[in-house]
Amino acid sequence: MAGVNSQSTLHHWLNYSQKKLLDFRPLHKHYSRRIIPSTCIPFTDLKKHLFELPPKSLPFAVLEPYDNVGITQKLLIEQGWNVPWIFVEGEELWEVCRGLGILEEINDNSEHSNRFRWILFQPSPFLVKTIDYIEESLKQLSSNHIVNCLDVACGNGRDVAWLSSRQTVDWRVTAVDAMPEALDRTRQLVSGLGGLFKIQTVHAKIMADGSVKKYQESSHKTSILKDCDNISELRAKLDNIAENGIDFLNKKFDLVISIRFLRREFLSNMANLVKPRGFLLISTFVNDRKHTYKNPRSNSHRLELGELANKFRKEFEIIKDEVELIEDGRPINSFLARKKENKE
């Protein structure tokens, strides 16, 4: 059997399409010498960053500190994560990685805020599948390639963080959610990727009647500050995030997304928030007449087949309207449409 740090084991991981690696070492060690690609979450901080991990069904690798060999078994494998590749830091590993051309070594470790950072988490698969088409279309409308997005019910902010870190166009994202903890995690994710200045968070709830109830966010900012290396710098950035002054209902966006969230009475509002030739992307649960599932129980949180097409076809060109299954077998309706130009 191949050794834990052997070339064949590394090749096996590299040949896996996802190539995700979690580095359990301290940040300063990671940034002075790291495997490409890898994401650093010190094992002592893992509990605060569990939402950043891949789905439990997705295999990924772990790099363990030499003085905490075996920690992966307790923290991840026994909790249900799929970790088929475990490496241990040391010269044996570094030598193999150098030979494979996947080791980045930098002597000056004083500033790592501008270093490229990879992600472990997965954004919406439908967003990933359609983003190239969306971006290429929007680039034709923006001379400076700055485009804006509204994420309705952003959850833990995976889609927000992923968009704000992209390089093809410069995304500016407004993230709305009813849960202050979700907005904290959103800011934490985006901050870790160096893009906090690109987002605005809005603590608001989309009500059953389609109205929007706003809350103050200021009391919920301290938790993210505790998790950051440069507190003063991040505090300054957070102070630039408006708390209750973002009236997103009066703005227009190049892209409006809503993932696994449904408020039927708000669908018309979402359509109105899209710029002409902008995009509307919705991906949420559906009654597909083939599969039965328990959650969400209420039909008020499930689409019907063809519902979105019927709702939006007058104002939008439908690009994709498909039913697909998520990891646990539940069906979702994934819908992408482009708003038609105004006809004066």
N, C-alpha and C positions, 0 to 999 in steps of 0.2 A: 504493500500500500504506500502511496506517495506521502512524503513527510508534510508537516503542516505548512512549512515555508518553501516547499519545493517548487521548481519551475513548472512542473506539470500541474500542480494545484493552482498556481497563478494563471496558467494558460486556460485551465478549465473555467475559472471565474471570468477571465477576459473574454472568452468565447461565448459567455452567456450574454444575451442581447442587452439586458438592463445595466449590467456592470455597476452595481451600487455597492459602496463600501462605507461602513460606519467606523470611524476612528475613535476609539475610547480614550486616547491619550489626552493630556492637557493641551490647551490651545497653542501655547508657545512651542511645544514639541511638534505639533502638527504642522505649523506654518514654517518651521525651520527644515522639516523633512517630511514630505507626504507623498503617498501613492496617488497617481492620477488614474481615474477620478476617485476622490474620497470626500467624506463629510465628517467634520469633527463635532462630536458631542461627548465631552468627558463623562465617563461612566458615573461619576459622582453627581452629575447634573441630569442624568437620563430621565428621572421621574418627571421633571418639569418640561421635558421635550418629547414625551411619548407620541404626541400628536404629529410630530415631524417624521415619524418612521413610516416605511412602506406598509401596505396591507400585509396582514399576517400570512397571506397565501403567497406573497412574492418573495423569492429567495434573494438574500443579499449576504455580503461578506462583512466580517468584523476584524479589525486590527486591535489586539489586546496589548496593554502595557506589559513589559517584561516582569514587573513586580505584582501583577494581578492576573496571572495566567489562570484561565478557567472561569473568569467572571461572566463570560457570555452565557454559559450554561444556566446560571442562576437568574440573571437579569432578563434574558431574552428567550432562550430555548424552552425553559420551564414555564414561561408565560405564553407560549404558543407561537412565537415568531420562527420563521423558517431561515435558519442560518447554516447552510451546508459548508461554508468556507470560513475558517478561523485562522488568522495569521497572528504571529507574535513578533513584536518589534525586536530588532537586533541586527547585527551586521550580516548574519546569514540572509535575512529577508532583504535588506537593503542591496546586497550584492546581486541577488537574483533580479530585483526590480530595476537596478541599473542596466543589467544585461538586456532586459526587455524594453528599456526606454520608457518606463512608467514611473520614475522617481524624480520628484522636484526637490532640489536642495538649495536653500538660500541662507547665507551666513547672517545677513542683516535682518533680524526678526523684529525690529523696533516698530514697524508699521505694517499691519496686515489688513487694514480696512479696505484697501483697493485691490486686494488679491481676489482672483476669481474663486467663486464658491459654487460647489455642486449641491444638488438637492437629493434627499432620500425620498421625500414624499411624492405622491402622484397627484397631479391636477386631474381635472375631469378628462377622461379619455376622449370624450366627444370634442371638447375644446382643443385638445392636443391634435386630434385628427383634422380639424377644420381651420386651425389657426393660420397656416401658411396661405390658404386661399383668402382668409379675412384680411391678413396683413398686406398681401400683394394688392388687393383691391383698394384698401384704404391708403396705401402709399401714393396712389395715383391722385388722391384728393388733397394730400397735405404736402406742401413744399418742404417743410422742415421735418416731416415724418413724426411729428408729435400727435398722438391720437389719445382719446379718452374713453374710459370704460366705466360703466356702473355695474357693480355686482350686488344683486338684490339677495339678501340673506346669505352673506358670504361665509358663514360658519367660521372654521378655524383659519380661513384665509389662504388656503393652498393655491387656489386659482389666482387670487390677488397677488401673492408673492411670485408665482410663476410668471404672470404677465409682466409685472414690474421689473423682472430680471432679464427679460428678453432684449435682444440686441437689434433685431431686424427693424423694428420701429420703437419709438420712445413712448411707452404706455404710461398714462397718468390715470390712476384708478380710484374711484370713489367706492368705498366698501360700506355696506349697510347691514346691520344686524341688530336683533333685539337683545342679545346676550352680551353684557359687558365683558365677560370672560372670553368670548369668541373674538371680540375686537382686540383684547389684550394679546391673544395668541396671534392674531393677524399682524399686529405691529411687531411682535417678537420675530415672527417668520421673516417679514420684510426687512426688518433691521438687520437680521443675520445675513441677508443678501446685499446689504448696503444700499437699499432703495427706499428708505423711509420717506425721503423728500418727495417721492413720486406718488404717494397715496394720501387720501383723506379718509378718515373713518367717521361714520355717522351712527350714533346709538339711537336707533329708531325701530319701531315695530310696525309691520304691515298688518293692519287690522282686517278682520273678516269681511268688513264692508268696503275694503279697498282704500280706506283712509290711512294716513300715516301719523303715528304718535311718536314724537321725538322726546329724547331724554338728554340730560346732561351727562358728559363723559368724564369730567375732570376728576371725579373721585376714584376713577378706575385706572389712572395712568401710572400710579406708583409701582404696580406689580411688574410691569415690563422694565422699568428703570432698574429694579433690583437685579435683573438678569443680564445686564449689559456691562461690557468692559469699561467703556468710556461714558460714565454717568453724565458728566456735564455736557458733553457733546450731544448725547441723545436727548437730554432734557431740553436743550435749545431747539432741537429738531421737533420734539413733541410740542413745544410751545407754539410752533408754527402751524400745528394742526388745529383748525377751528373746531370748537366743541359743539356749538349749537347754531352756528351761522351758515352752515352749508345747506342752502335750499336746493337740493338736487332735483326737486320736482319742477323747478323752473329752468333747468338746464337741458341741453341736448347732448347726446353722446354718440360716438362712433360705433360703440358696441354696448349693448345691454345684455347681461347674462343672468340666469337664475338656474341654479343647479340643485336638484332634489328639494325644491320648495315650490309650493303652489298656493296662490291666492287668486281665485278666478276673478274676483272683483277688481284686482289690481292689474290684470292683463292689458286692459285698454290704456291704463296709465303708462305701462311699460312701452307700449307701441308709440305713444306720444313722446316719450323720452328719447327715441331714436332719431338721429339726424336723417334727412333725405340721403339715400345711398349708404346709410349705416346699416348695422346688422343687429338682429335679435337672435339670441341663442338661449334655448330652454332645454333642459334635460332633467326629467323627473318621472315619477312612477306613473304607470298606466294600467288600466284594465285591458289586457290584450286578448281576453277570451280564451286563453290557452293555459295560463298559469294562475295558481291560487297562492296567496301569501297573506301573512297576518298584518304586517306593518308597512306603510300606514294603513290603519283599519278603515278609516272613513273615506268614502268616495269624494269628499270635499278636498282631499289631498291626493287624489288620483285622477289623471286625465282619462278621457275616453278616446278610443281610436279615431283619428281624423279631426279631433276637436281643435287643435291648434291651427291646422290648415284652414278649417272653416272660419275660424276667428280672424285670421290675419291675411287671407289671400287677396282681399280687396286692396289693401295698402302695401303689401309686401310681395316680392318675388320669392317663392319658396325654393330654397337651395337643397336642403335635405330634410326629410321627414321619415324617420326610421325607428323601429322598435328593436332594442337590443337588450341583452341580459347582463346584469352586473355580477360581481364575483359570487354572490350568494344565490344566484338564480332568479332574482326578481326582475321583472321586465320594466324598462324605462323607455319613454318616448323622447328621442333626441331630435331637436328641431332647430334648423338654421334658416333664417329668411333675411332678405335684403330689402330695405324700404325703398319704395319707388320714389322717383323725383317728383317734387311738387309741380303740378300743372296749373299755371296761372291763367 
